């Protein structure tokens, strides 16, 4: 299991699968902040597959989290080819990024 800290959010990669051109990543996110945290997945999450940036196609989890709240869900990316190396990246495009390699 891979984990990373994205600001006050603690993110655990629970698993991944490729099916019919969709790359699905199962995640768990815990808000460790003392305030509500909001993540904007379409702006802050992307997949880097074999060096190519793949935008998020869809997500299924609560993205407005109260202090201490923990949510699970999925990130969905559309792929056109088999991937040898994949990195999940969190961060707005103009701000520092946090990466986790998916094994």
N, C-alpha and C positions, 0 to 999 in steps of 0.2 A: 504494500500500500504506500503510495506517495502522498506526502503532505506538503503544504506550504502556508506561509502567512502572507496575506494580502491586506495590508493595513491592520485593522483590528479583527479581520476575518480569518479564521483558521479553516483551511480547506483540505479535505481528504479525498483523494481519488479512490473510489471504491472498486472500480473496474471499467473495462472498455470492451466494445465489440464493433465489428464491421459487418453490416448486413445490407445487401441491395444498394450499394453506393452510399450508405449513410454510416458515419463514424459516430457512435454513441458513447459518451463518457458519463458514468454514474458518479455523482459527487455527494459529499456531505459538507455543509458549511455551518460553522458556529460563530455567532457574533460575540466576540470577547470585549466589546466596547461597553461603556456605561450608558450610551445613548443608542437610539435606533440607527441602524446602518442600512443604507440602500445601495444595492449594486445594480448597475445598468448593463446587463450581459451583452446586449448588442453593441455597446460602445467599449466595454472593458474586457471582453473575452474573445480570444481567437486561437486557432490551431495553426501551428507551423509544421507542415507536412513535407518532408524532404526539401526543406528550405523555402517552400512556397507558403505564403500567408493565406489561410482559408478562413473566411468570415463565418461567424456563427449563423447557422440556418434557423435554429429554434432552441428554446430552453423550456424546461418544465420544473420550476421550483419557485418558492416564495422568495422574492428578491428584496422585500422590505422587512427587515428583521429587528425585533425588539432585543434589548440587552439580554445576553445569555441564551437567546433562542438558537435552536439548531434545526436545520432543514436538510432534507435529502431531495435529490432530483437528478435530472439529466441535461446534458448539453448535446446538441445534435449538429453535426457538420456534414455537408454534402461533399463526397469525394468522387473523382472521376477515374482514379487509378489506385492500385494497391500501394500502401505506404510502408516504407522501410524504417523511417525515423520520424517520430511525432513528438512535438513539444506543445504543451498547453500553456498559453500566455495570458496573464491578467494585467491590466493597466490601460488607462486611457492613452490614446495614440500620442499625445504630446507630453505625457508624464512617464516617470520611470516604470519599468515593467518587472514582473516577477514570473519566472518560468519554472515549469516542472516537466521533466522528460517522462514520457509515457512508455513504460516497458512492457 
